[in-house]
Amino acid sequence: MPELPEVEVTAENLRRAELRAPIVAVDGQLPCRVFYACSPRTLADDLIGRCIRAISRRGKYLLFDLDDGSTLLMHRGMTGSLRVRDGTAAPDRYVRLTLSFADGRSLDFSDPRLFGRVVFFRRAIDRDRYLAERLGRDALAPISATELRALFGTRRRPIKLLLIDQHLLAGIGNLYADEALWSVRIHPATPGNRVSDSQYAALATAIPAILQASLQRGGTTSAREHLAAEASLPPDQRPLQVYGRVGRPCPRCGTPIARTVLSGRGSYFCPTCQQPCWSSEGPPRTGHAEG
Ligand SMILES: [Zn+2]
């Protein structure tokens, strides 16, 4: 599932493609659940004749700002991808939306599993409200230990679930949450209010650093591909230290990586490096109840 670095890499690739020509056609699958309060038909009315002015990212959302102040917003969900296609190339079978440009190129949004999302906003105020209702501060922005503790430190939910709650910190998913917690030796089930000040300080440094390192590598394609390639890479160049590596040795101590499930989310951790430290006061809550 694409997380912040992967979406940022997509945005950067699309910016480099310089899709500046006017949109001349909009085609798509109808009906299709990726469209939220819009459809390929309504998008044709709204987008034909418009030019993309800027492409940006908020959390895991891609934003296409158009020259009339409207915005097309896309979320890649679990399997969504965007591809710029020459007029002569064939679209793949999972294309849900295609924007065709006056220069002969097209932009395809493909999504085999249909967890992606396409939304159109005529007004910036509506776009901003939509994003504000869903996203907290961006995980790539520097955050101090005090700010991170203020965000998570009064909550009883496991730190892993707090990290992937987009309303609190936008952009982190399962993969980078597990990597960040392993790097600072925090057990994923530790309640937010039982994480120590020094652990919050370490986490505040680790989160942007891990996301930035992945961005430099061009994002993480999939855990499966990385596990297949792992043997050929020196340990210090492996992009995944813990995620998806159940049973494989912890790169730090050699203990086999374990997996636990928190509110339905598989979480990978090292049982030696990431010991539970709140056991004196009983197990943490794993539900959504907030404290
Ligand atoms: Zn370890």
Residues whose N, C-alpha, C, O or C-beta is under 5 A from the ligand:
A	BS01	ZN	C250 R252 C253 G254 T255 C270 T272 C273
